């Protein structure tokens, strides 16, 4: 790998993580603080898998970490005195590592030049660029699954085993994607070559099992993964009206400016290849046939998943779509000069377009990492260890946890974790988040028979000592608590208010 590529990768990563005062997603704050907890405990932290900060979530109940390996990887950056600076530098590292792994995978797949295709992927859409500029495990999970695909194509065993191990160790819930990638590749290889790669399948399965078991409390982690992957799918299909993260909703065409150009290019190349092979009887070389058709199948499958189920699948669509486009350029377009000019021109257009759209999204939807610092530090200074803080919005947890790990919280990550632990408490929090003030209820529908006064629910059901409300999102509840003698306003600033429950 050339020095030029490394310099370009690092400079690009620095730009992405330092170009905005905001963080692109609050979850980056949680991941950094969890890593800091491991690092602060020294060697003992490597065996610490409990998570008591969410007592009303299966994450707290099962005491395990789905992202254990990723948190270990981030530990060195938590030694930096300024946590926000450390977080940004950790993000630079993960984005640069993403580019390196993609470069390696594309090199194995004979996409030439691999450095060009790695950056082509990064800037293929503002949606993907925004996702890769996050300190979250999915960044490395994506690149490791692309590398897994490349190693399957190369016929390696140890590489498949180690890559599957690393992917599962970093992000346990995505083991399903590993099996999906292998399943499509194996089916295509059987159809194209009449060879089933059973030894690689065994290596992959062994790597996944190793990546799962090499963590504290692996069985607790398996239970949490079941909730996140399978319980979530079942509840969502059943119409459970809880809030979920935006990445778990289908890709909306209201945001088509972020991805339409790349999607149109992929679709155009796909249709051209179909026409060329079905009408003009163009042939794909034997060595490229399996990779060509399996990348086409995987990109199509992940696109359908992103449109019909969860938009986070779009990043996998992008990575395999670039493989398909690169191979099509070499195999179907015969790497003609005009085709290459068109691709380079497209790249020149995508870089500023995606960067500008991503910057707009970061400034509009990102979060100021300091917005709850004052309120969280006040609670840390005036509370007892383990005092429970009720926050109406579940997605405030990463920001609170980042600044205050002394207290415990009522919800975090996705609401499915809280719902799986105790549906009654999940509904009580849900209704307060949706605008109820004086009363809440422990069921989907509220009536005279099941409603509970908010004071009693927070004091007795959640055993909370404090209530933190975001402003202006929780103004209705803010004004109500001011009028209720059971709550005393203790801290108030432009971003948050803290009430103590009497």
Secondary structure, DSSP 8 states (H G I E B T S, - for coil): --HHHHHHHHHHHHHHHHS-SEES-THHHHHHHHHHHHHHTGGGGGG----TT-TTSHHHHHT--TTHHHHHHHGGGGGSSSHHHHHHHHHHHHHHHHHHHHHHHHHHTT-SSHHHHHHHHHTS-HHHHHHHTS-SHHHHHHHHHHHHHHHHHHT-SHHHHHHHHHHHHH-GGGHHHHHHHHHHHHHHHHHHHS---HHHHHHHHHHHHHHHHSSTTHHHHHHHHHIIIIIHHHHHHTT------GGGS---GGGGGGTHHHHHHHHHHHHHHHHHHHTS-----HHHHHHHHHHHHHHHHHHHHHHHT-GGGHHHHHHHHHHHHHHHHHHTSTT-HHHHHHHHHHHHHHHHHHHHHHHHHHHHH-EETTTTHHHHHHHHHHS-TT-EEEESSGGGHHHHHHH--SSEES--S-HHHHHHH-HHHHHHHHHHHTT--SEEESSSS--TTTEEEHHHIIIIIS--SEEEEETTTTHHHHHHHHH-TTEEEEEE-SSEEEEEE-
